[in-house]
């Protein structure tokens, strides 16, 4: 004979105020909202070191003692990086927010 326990929905509440924890979290987040400038500085300080490190890693591919590549391949890499930097500079010059996604098969 199998017995089953009745299921009940659990709701976590803050006993002091009688509010849900989700509501408490929302209130804390709204009180500590960062300005757009603070978010920019925080985000750029995370992204820039990563981007620079990745560019450095691509540069390591130029070591002919470890890799073989054609002039055409090197030119494609250099051109792609130049274009990416040019696009980035244009976005900052224009204050651009969004760009159409690139589709490639």
C-alpha positions, 0 to 999 in steps of 0.5 A: 500500500502506497501513501502519498503526502499532500502537496502544498505550495510553499511561499517564502515570506519575510516574517518581520514585514509579511512581504515576499522575498522577491519583493524585498529583493526588488526594493533593495535593487531599486534603492541601490540602482546605479547611474548610467555612468556608474554602469558604463565604468563598471562594465568597461572595466570588465570588458576592456581587459578581456578584449585586449587579452583576446587581441593579444592572443590573436597576435600570438598566432603571428609566431611563425615558429609555432604556426604556418599561415599565408600572407592572404590569411594574415591580411584577412585577420588584420583587415577584420580587426581594422574594420572592427576597430573602425566600426567601434570608433564610429559607434562612439562618435555617433553614440550609436545604440544598436546595430543590425545583426550580422548573418553569415552562413 
